[in-house]
Amino acid sequence: MYVPEHFREEDDERIVALLRAYPFALLISVREAVPQVSHLPLVYDVDDSGKPWLYGHFARANPHWRDLREDSQALAVFNGPHAYVSPGWYERPGVPTWNYAAVHVHGRVELIEDEDELSTLVGRMSETFEAGDDAWRWAVYADRFGGMLEHIVGFRMAVEQVEAKFKLGQNRIEADRRNVRARLSASADTEAQALARLMSKNPD
């Protein structure tokens, strides 16, 4: 990923926050020089030794997982909030652009096909994405739906390299950044509003 130095994000807390807030990612690997891509929700977590991992699963009918059988390298692409920025919002002359945040995670994939491990994985993912008193819990329904585990292939991906680009107008003067934040905050688009909140947390 092309990352100019002033857009490079190195704050681990902000990077992990984006991975957790925008978990629907692209998982990419290469087979015979052809990119293979799956759209998957991925869960970021840290094991007892402090090592970070991404967890997810494929439909068994998806052939992509077969390319990852033997400790294959993959790339997970997470897209955070993004929005168009008009030069009309600047005090100084400028050109149209797009502000956004994106994180690329590179690492080795290990498949999970053991039924007990798959059950634990599904439980982990449901607990991550469910909330509230009426939250659906895999543990409650595992006996009823456990047979469906044969239709998925789980995986964990070691987080070995992270590239983060938060393009939030850091190359503009403070007045321009303030105006852009105000315009995005006032937008009816929730994505633009989320981008404004991210910009407000960005160090000037």
C-alpha positions as CSV (number, residue, x, y, z in Angstrom):
1,M,0.0,0.0,0.0
2,Y,1.3,3.4,-0.9
3,V,1.6,5.4,2.4
4,P,3.1,8.9,2.3
5,E,4.8,9.5,5.6
6,H,2.3,12.2,6.8
7,F,-0.6,9.7,6.4
8,R,1.2,6.8,8.1
9,E,-0.6,5.6,11.3
10,E,1.6,3.9,13.9
11,D,-0.6,4.2,17.0
12,D,-1.5,0.5,17.9
13,E,-4.6,1.5,19.8
14,R,-6.0,3.4,16.9
15,I,-5.2,0.7,14.4
16,V,-6.8,-2.1,16.6
17,A,-9.8,0.2,17.2
18,L,-10.3,0.3,13.4
19,L,-9.9,-3.4,13.0
20,R,-12.6,-4.0,15.6
21,A,-15.0,-1.3,14.4
22,Y,-14.8,-2.3,10.7
23,P,-14.3,-6.1,10.9
24,F,-15.7,-6.9,7.4
25,A,-12.5,-7.4,5.4
26,L,-11.1,-8.7,2.2
27,L,-8.9,-11.8,2.6
28,I,-6.5,-12.0,-0.3
29,S,-4.0,-14.7,-1.4
30,V,-2.4,-15.6,-4.7
31,R,-2.7,-18.9,-6.7
32,E,-0.7,-19.3,-9.8
33,A,-0.3,-15.5,-10.1
34,V,-4.0,-14.9,-9.8
35,P,-5.4,-13.1,-6.8
36,Q,-8.0,-15.0,-4.8
37,V,-10.4,-12.8,-2.7
38,S,-13.0,-13.5,-0.1
39,H,-15.2,-11.1,1.8
40,L,-15.2,-12.1,5.4
41,P,-15.8,-10.8,8.9
42,L,-12.6,-11.2,10.9
43,V,-12.1,-11.0,14.6
44,Y,-8.9,-9.5,16.0
45,D,-7.7,-11.0,19.3
46,V,-4.5,-11.5,21.3
47,D,-3.5,-14.9,22.7
48,D,-2.2,-15.6,26.2
49,S,1.4,-15.0,25.1
50,G,0.4,-11.6,23.7
51,K,0.6,-12.6,20.0
52,P,-2.1,-11.0,17.8
53,W,-4.3,-13.1,15.5
54,L,-7.2,-12.6,13.1
55,Y,-9.9,-15.3,13.3
56,G,-12.6,-16.2,10.7
57,H,-14.1,-18.9,8.6
58,F,-14.9,-19.8,5.0
59,A,-17.9,-21.7,3.7
60,R,-16.5,-25.1,2.9
61,A,-17.9,-24.7,-0.6
62,N,-15.6,-21.7,-1.2
63,P,-12.5,-23.1,-2.8
64,H,-10.3,-20.3,-1.5
65,W,-9.5,-22.1,1.8
66,R,-7.9,-25.0,-0.2
67,D,-5.2,-22.6,-1.3
68,L,-4.3,-21.9,2.3
69,R,-3.7,-25.5,3.5
70,E,0.0,-25.3,4.1
71,D,0.8,-22.2,6.1
72,S,0.1,-19.9,3.2
73,Q,0.6,-16.1,3.3
74,A,-2.4,-13.9,3.0
75,L,-3.4,-10.2,3.2
76,A,-6.4,-8.9,5.1
77,V,-7.6,-5.5,4.0
78,F,-9.8,-3.5,6.4
79,N,-11.5,-0.3,5.2
80,G,-12.5,2.3,7.8
81,P,-14.7,5.4,7.3
82,H,-14.2,7.3,4.1
83,A,-15.8,10.3,2.2
84,Y,-15.3,12.8,-0.6
85,V,-13.7,16.1,0.4
86,S,-14.5,19.1,-1.8
87,P,-11.9,21.8,-2.3
88,G,-14.7,24.3,-1.7
89,W,-14.4,23.5,2.0
90,Y,-10.8,24.8,2.1
91,E,-9.7,28.3,2.9
92,R,-6.6,27.8,0.8
93,P,-6.8,26.6,-2.8
94,G,-6.9,22.9,-3.3
95,V,-8.3,20.0,-5.4
96,P,-10.9,17.4,-4.8
97,T,-9.8,14.4,-2.8
98,W,-11.0,11.4,-0.7
99,N,-10.2,11.1,3.0
100,Y,-10.1,7.5,4.4
101,A,-8.5,5.1,6.8
102,A,-7.3,1.6,5.8
103,V,-5.3,-1.1,7.4
104,H,-3.5,-4.0,5.6
105,V,-2.6,-7.0,7.7
106,H,-0.1,-9.6,6.4
107,G,0.4,-13.0,7.9
108,R,0.4,-16.7,7.8
109,V,-2.9,-18.6,7.8
110,E,-3.6,-21.8,9.8
111,L,-6.7,-23.7,9.0
112,I,-9.1,-25.0,11.7
113,E,-11.1,-28.1,10.8
114,D,-11.3,-29.8,14.2
115,E,-14.9,-29.8,15.3
116,D,-14.3,-28.7,18.9
117,E,-12.0,-25.9,17.7
118,L,-14.5,-24.8,15.1
119,S,-17.2,-24.7,17.8
120,T,-15.0,-22.5,20.0
121,L,-14.3,-20.2,17.0
122,V,-18.0,-19.8,16.1
123,G,-18.7,-19.0,19.8
124,R,-15.9,-16.4,19.8
125,M,-17.3,-14.8,16.7
126,S,-20.9,-14.7,17.9
127,E,-19.9,-13.2,21.2
128,T,-17.9,-10.5,19.4
129,F,-20.7,-9.4,17.2
130,E,-23.7,-10.0,19.4
131,A,-24.7,-7.6,22.2
132,G,-27.5,-6.9,24.6
133,D,-29.7,-9.0,26.9
134,D,-31.2,-10.9,24.0
135,A,-27.8,-11.7,22.4
136,W,-27.7,-14.9,20.4
137,R,-25.1,-17.3,21.9
138,W,-23.6,-20.3,20.1
139,A,-23.3,-22.2,23.3
140,V,-27.1,-22.3,23.7
141,Y,-27.7,-23.5,20.2
142,A,-24.6,-25.7,19.6
143,D,-26.4,-29.0,20.1
144,R,-29.1,-27.9,17.6
145,F,-26.9,-26.5,14.9
146,G,-23.6,-28.3,15.6
147,G,-24.0,-30.3,12.4
148,M,-23.6,-27.2,10.4
149,L,-19.9,-27.0,11.4
150,E,-19.1,-29.5,8.7
151,H,-20.0,-26.8,6.2
152,I,-17.3,-24.3,7.3
153,V,-13.6,-24.2,7.5
154,G,-12.1,-22.0,10.2
155,F,-8.8,-20.3,10.2
156,R,-6.5,-18.1,12.3
157,M,-4.1,-15.7,10.7
158,A,-0.9,-14.6,12.5
159,V,-0.6,-10.8,12.5
160,E,3.0,-10.5,11.2
161,Q,3.0,-7.1,9.4
162,V,0.6,-4.2,9.6
163,E,0.4,-1.2,7.3
164,A,-2.0,1.6,8.3
165,K,-2.9,4.7,6.3
166,F,-5.1,7.3,7.9
167,K,-5.5,10.0,5.2
168,L,-7.2,12.7,7.2
169,G,-6.0,15.9,5.8
170,Q,-2.8,16.1,7.7
171,N,-1.2,17.9,4.8
172,R,-3.7,20.8,5.1
173,I,-3.6,23.7,7.4
174,E,-5.6,23.5,10.6
175,A,-8.3,25.9,9.3
176,D,-8.9,23.5,6.3
177,R,-9.0,20.5,8.6
178,R,-11.5,22.2,10.9
179,N,-13.7,23.1,8.0
180,V,-13.6,19.6,6.6
181,R,-14.5,18.1,9.9
182,A,-17.4,20.5,10.3
183,R,-18.8,19.7,6.8
184,L,-18.5,15.9,7.4
185,S,-20.0,16.2,10.8
186,A,-23.0,18.0,9.3
187,S,-23.5,15.4,6.6
188,A,-26.5,13.0,6.6
189,D,-24.1,10.3,5.6
190,T,-23.1,8.3,8.7
191,E,-19.9,7.3,7.0
192,A,-18.9,10.9,6.7
193,Q,-19.8,11.5,10.3
194,A,-17.6,8.6,11.4
195,L,-14.7,10.0,9.3
196,A,-15.2,13.4,11.0
197,R,-15.0,11.7,14.4
198,L,-11.8,9.9,13.4
199,M,-10.3,13.2,12.1
200,S,-11.1,14.9,15.4
201,K,-9.0,12.3,17.2
202,N,-6.1,12.8,14.8
203,P,-3.1,14.7,16.2
204,D,-2.5,18.0,14.4
